[in-house]
Amino acid sequence: MSEEAAGATEWAVPGQVGVGPWEGPWPDDPRYDPELLEHGDRRNVVDAYRYWRREAVVAELATRAHPFHVAIENFGHDHNIGTVVRTANAFAAAAVHVVGRRRWNRRGAMVTDRYQTLHHHETVAGLLAFAREHGLAVVAADNTEGAMRLETAALPRECVLLFGQEGPGLTPEARAGADLLVSIAQFGSTRSINAGVAAGITMHAWVRRHADLDRAW
């Protein structure tokens, strides 16, 4: 396997996940994990990070991180958080913030939480204080009266994209503390879309506006 290869091999061959043991002389690079080189790398990572130590991947991702953060309220033990974390990792969010309950179901994250910077805040006030301290505008996504269409909104480059939990949506405190409230255009009969899906749509809107697509895999 070439060290220059990039992309995702998980879906290259049906039923095949990852790569086998390294073929040929081992690379002289401390980023590589001897265990993975010997036995193969079956992790859900792009080929550019195959055989790398986890710490090396985390360090490299920090250099690629975009200046947006993602936050989701978890006062009712929201089951979408794992999906949000996985998507945030895919779009290289600077960090994910869980507001409310510390515990969440990591199954949907598909192990990406091992590589993603995570923060926890007991209250919305704690998240808002973090945003102010780091100069981040708070963009809350909720289909409520007074929200601007996400499709036409000018999302700030340095921001926190804040999402409510499945069902009740954002808390009043979160809406009141936001610098910008956006909603996703819907055309069917349902009142709302899944919180994890909404987070992905909003992150991609940020990517379309601000990301350097030449750096994408």
N, C-alpha and C positions, 0 to 999 in steps of 0.2 A: 504493500500500500504506500502511495506517495505521501510525503509529509505536506505537500502543497494542496492535497485534496480538500475540498470543502463541500458543504451540503449535508444532507441527511441520508445515511445509508439505511435507516430503519425501514424505509418504504421502497428501496431500490429493488429488492427481491422479495416477492410474496412469501411470508412466513419466516423470513430471515431477519433477525434483529441484531444490529451491531456487526462487529468484525471478530475474526479469530485471532490466534497468536500472531505477533509481528513476524514477518518473513524477512530474512536477511539480517545483516548486522544491526544491532540495536543502536538507536540514536544516542549520541553523547550530549544529552540535554537534561538538566535536572528537572524539567517540567514533566518528564515522562515517568510513569509508575512501573517499576519492574514487574509487579504482580500482573498488571494489565498487559504488559508486553508479552509476558510468558503465557498467560491463559486466555487472552482476548478481552475485548471491551464490548460489553453488551448494554451499556448505558444509553439513555436517551439524550445523546449529545450530537452536535454536528460533527462532521468528519475532521474539521480543523482542530477539534479538541480530543480526538481519539487517542487513547492511551495516556492522556495527561492525568496527573494527580488532581484531585478535586481542588486543593488549595491553589493550584496553578490556574485552573479554569476560573475560579472565583476572582483571582487577581487580574486575569486578562479581561473578564467581563466588566470589572470596575473601570477599565480604560475605555470601554465601549459604551458605557452607560449614557443614556440620554438624560437631559435635565428635567424630566418630569417624574413625579412620584404618583403612586396609586394608593388610595385608601378605601377601605370598605368597613362599614359598621357591622358589628357582630353581637348586638345585644340579644338576639334570639337564636344564637348558634347557627348562623347562616351556612348552608351546605355548598354555596357557590365559591367560597374563598379559595379552595384549591384550584378551581378553574381560573380565577382571577390571577393567582400567583403564577400559574403556568403561562398565561397570556402575557403578563407583565414581563416575565423572563424572555419570552419570544421577541418582545418589542424593546428589550433592554431598558426597562424602567430603572431609575436610580434606586428605588426602594419600594417596598409594599408596606403599608401601615394597616394593622388590624386594630379597630377601635371597639372597645367593649370587652367581651370575653376573650381571654388569652387563648383558650383551647379552640382548635378548629380541625375539621377533618382534612387530613393531608392527602388523602387518596387521589383526589382530582388534580393535585399538583404534579403528579407523575414524577416525583423526586426532584422537581425543579426548585423546591424550597431549599435544597442543599446548596444551591448556587446563587440564590437571590437574597439580597439584603432585606431583612424583615425588621419592622419596628412594631411595638405594641403601645397603645395608649388606653388607659382606663376610661377616659371620657373624650368627648368631642373637643372640649376645651383644651385638652392636652395636645391633640392633633393641631388645632388652630394655633396654639402657642409655638409648636414646632415650625409650622409654615411661616409665621411671622419672623421667627428667629433666623430662618434660612432664606428669607426673601422670596417665598413661593406664593403665588396667587392660588387661591382655592377655587377650583371649578367643580361645582356640584352638579351631578346629572340626575334629573328627576322630571317626570312628565307631570308638572304642576303648572298652575296658572302663573304667568309672569316669566316663564322660562324662555330663553332664546333658543331658536332652532340650532342644534349642533351643526347641521349641514351648512349654515351660513355664518356661524359664530367664528370670530378670530381667536382661537385658543392661544393663550400666552405660552411662550416657550418654556419658561421656568414656572412650574405649577404643580399642584396636587390635584389629581382627578379623583373626586370623592363620590362614592356610590353607597346607596342605602342597601339594607338587607332585603331579601326576597319577601314580597308581600307588602309590608307597610312602607317600604321605600325609606327615604332619608328622614331622620328625626327633624323636628322643627329647629333645634339648635344648630344642626348641620346646615340647613337651608339659610338660616339667619346669618351664619358666620361665613358664608361663601361670598367670594368677590364676583362670581359669575355663576348663574344658574342656567343650565342647558337641558334641552329635551331632544330625544331622538324621534324623527318623523315616523309615524306609523299610519297604516292605511287599512288595517283590518278591523275585526270586531273586538279583539282582546284589549283590555285596558292598559296592559304593560307587557314588556318582554322580560325574559329571564335576566337576572342581575349579572350573571357571568357573561351573557351575550352582550348586554348593554356596555359592560366594562370593555369588552373587546372592540366593539364598534367605536367607542370614544377614544380608546388608545390609538386605534388605527387612524382616526381623524387627526390626532396629534401628529402621527408619523407622516401622513400625507402632507401636512403643512410644514413641518420642521425638520424631519429626518433627512440625512444624506443617504439617498438610496444606493449610491455606489458602494456603501459599506455593508449592505445587506448580503446575506449568504445566497 
